[in-house]
Amino acid sequence: MPTQAVVMTGVDLWATAHPNTRKVARGVHGDLWCVFMEEIASPTAKHMYLGHSTDNGATWEIEEIVTEGEVNEEHPCIAVDAYNNVHIVWNAFPGICYLRKTQDGWDEQVYVDTEEAEGTANMYPALAVSSAGDVHIVWRGDNRGTNWAVPQIVYRAKISGTWQDEELVTDVAGQQLLPAICLDSNEDVHICWTGAAWNTNTGYFNIQYRKRTSGGWQTQEALSDVAGDQWTPSIAIDSDDNPHISWTGSPWGTNVTKANVQYRMRTTEWQAQEGVTDVAHDQYNAAIAIDGSDDVHVAWVGLGWGTNTTKRNLQYNKRTTGWGSQVALTDLAYDQRLPCLVFAVHPITGDGAQTNRPAAGYAFIWTAGHVGGYQVTYYGSSDLAWDYVPRAVKYASGQPKEVFT
């Protein structure tokens, strides 16, 4: 049977925004962490909360994350390194902020972005962390480059304890939004986002991709170039270090006026785009993960399914050699929103275990509508399994290190 449990009730409809970044992560020895936001009444502002489960998601303890100031704290995302340190990044207008929680408590808050001019809006951060705890952050930032009047994609890393200079991933004449990030097994950086002013259909938001190796940024590559907007790209990396990306958009398939779920993967080159759905109702918020067998898992919310066709309900599909049949995970008379799947290549232990990549199955949190409003809810599939890591592990660096749980 699948595991389903309420993390926190009484949240608003944007609690787990945005689903192309990671909101739930797993500690080295199996504890689960999640992060989300909620609006409080006095003073009116969005605050962040950290959920922690030590029983495979069946029950959750909640901690409000205390930060500097009372400004809106939005769009948090999370990662856990090989030492069970919890890393969180979010935007607190106008800046990108970072915190780390160790066994001794919270470190001092860091303002990641270096552009703090009045009117600057740095938003939609995404986070990836290496096994050793190196931090990689990407976000949408204003007032940079030659095209300073429109938002661009910005990247910054903390390597061996030192924050590196900001790097502009894009500098084009159209808005660039909603980046996602993943590290591969070599700790090369893969990012995707949606942006205008590329290729032929410059007036539409299309999906873009770029990779950073030790030699720097490689050339930007377009996954789509169509006369319709594409949204919330989500990225995962397989065991051969190939990127897989899902998103929603139109016009695709036979239902060209509706947003449907799309997918592409890259080997030596990008393979043909595949439609995960082709239905006459809009689909939203596709999120992707890959398991230990390199099966691809995509969850999203969509209209037109089951009995409650006018409500957004949770849907799921799995790709082995091809896509299976869509599975309805909910069929409720209340909108379901913003599913965020567990996935990261790192940490990788010395024996090759990957603690944030399910060995099988999938797990996520989402903003679940119910009769009383919304709640953050956790779901783990009935076949969910994880790589086992003993208490004392040997990390990828080859050095034994005792970790806490």
C-alpha positions in Angstrom: 0.0 0.0 0.0 1.2 3.5 -0.6 2.1 5.8 2.3 0.1 9.0 2.5 0.3 11.4 5.4 -0.5 15.1 6.2 2.7 17.1 6.9 0.9 20.4 7.9 -2.6 21.6 7.5 -4.0 25.1 7.1 -1.6 26.2 4.4 -2.4 28.3 1.3 -2.6 27.1 -2.3 1.0 28.0 -3.1 2.6 26.1 -0.2 4.8 23.9 -2.4 5.5 26.3 -5.3 7.2 25.7 -7.6 7.2 22.0 -8.4 10.3 22.1 -10.7 12.5 22.6 -7.7 13.1 20.0 -4.9 10.9 20.4 -1.8 11.6 17.0 -0.2 14.9 15.2 0.4 16.1 12.2 2.3 18.9 11.9 4.9 21.6 9.4 4.6 19.9 6.9 7.0 16.4 7.4 5.8 14.9 10.3 7.6 12.8 12.6 5.3 12.9 16.4 5.2 10.6 18.8 3.4 10.3 22.5 3.1 7.3 24.7 2.2 5.8 28.2 2.8 2.7 29.5 4.5 1.2 33.0 4.9 0.8 34.2 8.4 -1.6 36.9 9.5 0.5 39.2 11.7 2.4 40.7 10.1 1.1 39.4 6.8 4.0 37.6 5.2 4.9 34.2 3.9 7.1 32.2 6.3 8.9 28.9 5.7 8.5 25.6 7.5 10.7 22.5 7.7 9.1 19.1 8.1 11.0 16.1 9.4 10.0 12.4 9.5 11.9 9.5 11.0 9.3 6.8 10.1 9.3 6.9 6.3 6.8 9.7 6.0 4.1 8.3 8.3 4.3 11.2 10.8 6.0 14.6 10.6 7.4 17.1 13.1 7.2 20.8 12.0 9.7 23.6 12.7 9.2 27.2 11.6 12.5 28.4 10.0 13.5 31.6 11.7 15.1 34.0 9.3 16.2 37.6 9.3 13.3 40.1 8.9 9.6 39.7 8.3 9.6 40.0 4.5 8.0 37.3 2.3 10.0 34.1 2.3 9.0 32.3 -0.8 9.8 29.4 -3.1 12.1 27.4 -0.7 13.9 24.3 -1.9 16.0 21.7 -0.1 18.9 19.3 -0.4 20.7 17.0 2.1 24.5 16.2 1.8 26.4 13.1 2.8 26.9 14.3 6.3 23.1 14.8 6.8 23.4 18.6 6.7 20.2 20.1 5.5 20.6 22.9 2.9 17.8 25.4 2.1 17.6 28.3 -0.4 14.6 30.7 -0.9 13.8 34.2 -2.1 13.1 37.0 0.4 12.3 39.9 -1.9 14.6 41.2 -3.3 17.3 38.7 -2.4 18.2 35.0 -2.6 19.0 33.5 0.8 20.6 30.3 2.0 20.7 28.4 5.3 22.4 25.2 6.5 21.2 23.0 9.4 23.8 20.8 10.9 23.6 18.6 14.0 24.5 21.7 16.0 21.7 23.8 14.7 21.3 26.5 12.0 24.3 28.3 10.6 24.1 32.1 9.9 21.9 33.1 7.0 23.7 34.0 3.8 22.5 36.4 1.1 23.6 34.7 -2.0 22.9 37.2 -4.7 25.4 40.1 -5.0 23.0 42.5 -6.9 21.0 44.3 -4.3 20.0 47.5 -6.2 16.6 48.9 -5.5 13.9 47.4 -7.7 15.9 44.2 -8.2 13.8 41.0 -8.1 15.7 37.8 -7.5 13.3 34.9 -7.5 12.6 31.2 -8.1 15.9 29.7 -6.8 16.8 26.1 -7.3 19.4 24.1 -5.3 21.7 21.1 -5.8 24.3 19.9 -3.3 27.2 17.6 -3.9 28.1 14.6 -1.7 30.8 16.7 0.0 28.4 19.6 0.6 29.4 22.0 -2.2 26.3 24.2 -2.9 25.0 25.1 -6.4 22.2 27.6 -6.7 20.5 29.0 -9.8 17.8 31.7 -9.9 16.0 34.3 -12.0 17.7 37.7 -11.4 17.3 41.2 -12.6 19.7 44.1 -13.4 22.5 42.0 -14.8 24.4 41.9 -18.1 23.7 43.9 -21.2 20.0 43.0 -21.1 19.7 44.3 -17.6 16.0 45.4 -18.0 14.7 41.8 -18.3 15.3 38.9 -15.9 18.1 36.4 -16.7 19.3 33.1 -15.3 22.0 33.5 -12.6 24.2 30.9 -11.0 26.4 30.9 -7.9 28.3 28.1 -6.1 29.9 27.5 -2.7 32.9 25.2 -3.3 35.0 23.9 -0.5 33.5 26.4 1.9 34.0 29.5 -0.3 31.3 31.3 -2.2 32.4 31.8 -5.8 31.5 34.8 -8.1 28.1 35.0 -9.7 27.9 33.8 -13.3 25.3 34.8 -15.9 23.9 31.7 -17.6 21.9 33.9 -20.0 22.1 37.5 -21.3 19.3 37.8 -23.9 16.6 40.3 -24.8 13.7 38.2 -23.4 12.6 37.1 -19.9 14.2 33.9 -18.5 12.2 32.2 -15.8 11.7 29.1 -13.5 15.2 27.4 -13.6 15.7 23.9 -12.3 19.1 22.3 -11.5 20.7 18.8 -11.1 24.2 17.6 -10.6 25.4 14.4 -12.4 27.8 11.8 -10.9 30.8 13.9 -12.0 29.3 17.0 -10.3 28.7 18.7 -13.6 25.8 21.1 -13.4 22.7 20.7 -15.6 20.1 23.4 -15.6 16.9 24.0 -17.6 14.5 26.9 -17.6 11.8 28.6 -19.8 12.7 31.7 -21.7 11.8 34.0 -24.6 13.9 35.5 -27.3 15.5 32.2 -28.5 15.5 30.7 -32.0 12.4 31.2 -34.3 9.5 31.7 -31.9 11.1 34.5 -29.9 7.8 35.8 -28.5 7.1 32.6 -26.6 8.6 31.0 -23.6 10.4 27.8 -24.7 12.4 25.2 -22.8 16.2 25.8 -22.7 19.1 23.8 -21.3 22.7 24.4 -20.4 25.5 22.3 -18.8 28.5 23.5 -16.8 31.6 21.3 -16.6 34.9 22.1 -15.0 35.8 23.9 -18.2 32.8 26.3 -17.8 29.4 26.7 -19.4 28.6 24.8 -22.6 26.4 26.2 -25.4 22.7 26.7 -24.6 20.5 24.2 -26.2 16.8 24.6 -27.0 14.4 21.7 -26.2 11.4 23.4 -27.8 10.8 26.1 -30.4 7.1 26.4 -30.9 4.5 29.1 -31.0 3.1 28.4 -27.6 4.4 28.9 -24.0 6.1 26.1 -22.1 6.3 26.1 -18.3 7.9 24.6 -15.2 10.7 22.4 -16.6 11.9 19.7 -14.2 15.2 17.8 -14.6 16.6 14.5 -13.4 19.8 12.7 -14.4 20.1 8.9 -15.1 22.9 6.5 -14.2 24.7 7.4 -17.5 24.6 11.1 -16.6 22.0 11.8 -19.3 19.5 14.6 -18.5 15.7 14.0 -18.7 13.3 16.9 -18.6 9.6 17.2 -18.3 7.3 20.2 -18.6 3.9 21.3 -19.7 2.9 23.4 -22.7 1.1 23.8 -26.0 0.6 23.4 -29.0 1.5 19.6 -29.1 -0.3 16.5 -30.2 -3.9 16.7 -31.4 -5.1 18.9 -28.5 -3.1 22.0 -29.6 -5.1 24.5 -27.5 -4.4 22.8 -24.2 -1.3 22.5 -22.1 -0.1 18.9 -22.0 2.8 17.1 -20.3 6.0 16.8 -22.5 9.3 15.0 -22.1 12.7 14.8 -23.7 16.0 13.1 -22.8 19.5 13.7 -24.1 22.1 11.0 -24.9 24.8 12.2 -27.4 22.0 14.5 -28.6 18.5 15.4 -27.7 16.0 12.6 -28.6 12.6 13.3 -30.0 10.1 15.1 -27.8 7.5 12.7 -26.4 4.0 13.7 -25.3 3.2 12.1 -21.9 -0.4 13.4 -22.3 -2.5 14.5 -25.2 -5.9 15.3 -23.8 -8.5 18.0 -24.2 -8.0 19.6 -20.8 -5.1 21.5 -19.4 -2.4 19.7 -17.4 -0.1 21.5 -15.0 3.1 21.3 -12.9 4.9 18.2 -14.2 7.7 17.0 -12.0 10.2 14.3 -12.8 12.4 11.7 -11.0 14.4 8.6 -12.0 14.8 5.4 -10.0 17.7 3.0 -9.7 16.6 1.1 -12.7 16.6 4.3 -14.8 12.8 4.2 -15.0 11.4 7.7 -15.4 8.6 8.9 -13.1 6.4 12.0 -13.8 3.7 13.3 -11.6 1.5 16.3 -12.3 -2.0 17.7 -11.8 -4.6 17.9 -14.5 -8.2 18.6 -15.5 -10.5 16.1 -17.3 -9.7 12.9 -15.4 -11.9 10.6 -13.4 -15.2 11.8 -12.0 -14.2 15.3 -10.9 -13.2 16.5 -14.3 -13.3 20.3 -13.4 -10.8 19.9 -10.6 -7.0 19.5 -10.8 -6.2 16.0 -9.6 -2.9 14.2 -9.2 -1.8 12.1 -12.1 1.2 9.9 -12.7 3.0 8.0 -15.5 6.1 5.8 -15.7 8.5 5.4 -18.6 10.6 2.2 -19.0 11.2 1.7 -22.7 8.1 3.7 -23.4 5.3 5.4 -21.5 2.7 3.3 -19.6 -0.9 4.2 -18.9 -1.7 7.3 -16.9 -2.6 6.6 -13.3 -5.0 8.8 -11.3 -3.6 9.2 -7.8 -6.5 11.3 -6.7 -10.1 11.9 -7.9 -11.4 14.6 -5.5 -13.8 17.5 -5.6 -11.0 19.8 -4.5 -8.0 21.1 -6.5 -4.7 19.4 -5.9 -1.6 21.4 -6.7 2.2 21.5 -7.1 3.6 18.0 -6.7 7.4 17.9 -5.9 9.2 14.6 -6.3 12.2 13.4 -4.3 15.3 13.2 -6.6 18.9 14.0 -6.5 22.0 12.1 -7.8 23.9 13.1 -4.7 24.8 12.1 -2.1 26.7 9.1 -3.4 28.4 6.9 -0.8 31.7 5.1 -1.3 29.9 1.9 -2.1 27.7 3.6 -4.7 24.5 4.0 -2.8 22.4 7.0 -3.8 20.2 8.1 -0.9 18.1 10.7 -2.7 17.4 8.5 -5.8 14.7 5.9 -5.1 15.9 2.4 -5.8 12.3 1.8 -7.0 9.1 3.7 -7.0 8.6 7.4 -6.2 7.7 9.9 -3.5 6.6 13.5 -3.3 4.8 16.2 -1.4 2.1 18.4 -2.8 -0.4 21.1 -1.8 -3.5 19.0 -1.2 -7.0 20.5 -1.4 -9.6 19.2 1.0 -12.9 20.3 2.5 -11.2 22.7 4.9 -8.7 24.3 2.6 -5.2 23.1 1.8 -2.6 21.0 3.5 0.9 19.8 2.6 0.8 16.1 2.2 3.4 13.4 1.6 2.9 10.4 -0.8 5.2 7.4 -1.1 4.3 4.8 -3.8 3.6 1.2 -2.8 6.8 0.0 -4.5 9.0 2.7 -3.0 12.5 1.4 -2.0 15.8 3.0 -1.2 19.5 2.1 -1.3 20.6 1.0 2.2 23.4 2.8 3.9 24.9 1.5 7.2 25.5 3.8 10.2 29.2 4.3 9.4 29.7 4.9 5.7 32.6 5.5 3.4 31.9 8.5 1.2 32.9 9.1 -2.4 36.0 10.8 -1.2 37.1 7.5 0.3 37.2 8.8 3.9 35.1 7.2 6.6 32.8 9.7 8.3 30.3 9.1 11.1 27.0 10.8 10.4 24.0 11.7 12.6 20.4 10.9 12.0 
